[in-house]
Amino acid sequence: MQYEEDTRSFLLELDIGVAFITKGRIPERHRKLLAAHATLVQGRIGLITLDPAVAAAFEPGAAMPEVRLAQAAELIDAHVPIEARLDPILPGVTDGADCLEPLCAALARVGVQRIAASVLFLRPAVVGSLRRHMDDKVTLKRMLDHFANAEPLAIHADNSRVRALPTGARLEIMERLKSIARCHGLDVLICACKNPDISRGSCHISGSQPPAAHSSSQLGLFQL
């Protein structure tokens, strides 16, 4: 553990930038380390709902929503750039204004200015896991019923094909989110990796570092 701590500190002290994404609890020692090197850090906090029951059902083992919000607020107060990821939005569960409105309001209150989002897509293994592990079968059925007319979609992940909501249904959810987010001063980026049919560009999942300057010459392999 001490070796890992020393390595993290060493890299940041060398001005090596760090981008992270998490739905988990960030230990205090790590929050302090990130805050001490705020200009080198970019964070993404995953948050799909404020409802602790929904969070526990669909994200077992993740930090509770209030913990993630508190961590985001602390890091933003320390001048660490923090964005949010609403990924995945769950059809029939977290895609309505009754969920998105308080969620956007809470993110805005802690200082988040931009969110990236994507709607749930399914693979057979995901459906099987949900059926085995989710106790709330009523909520699960309500969500899966939305995929009755699902369409095959090729996403930017090693030519993967998944079952996704029809294009129009996903656009409707995203427009609802954008409208609500605008009321709270939030920008919305649609994840193009998972929605190549309705989005282009980057959702900055790995940060948004400025492009590196290009040198006119490159050293050879052994020119050190």
Beta strands, then each sheet from edge to edge (+ up, - down):
strand 1: 18-22
strand 2: 41-46
strand 3: 82-89
strand 4: 114-119
strand 5: 151-154
strand 6: 161-164
strand 7: 187-190
sheet 1: 1+ 2+ 3+ 4+ 7+
sheet 2: 5+ 6-
end
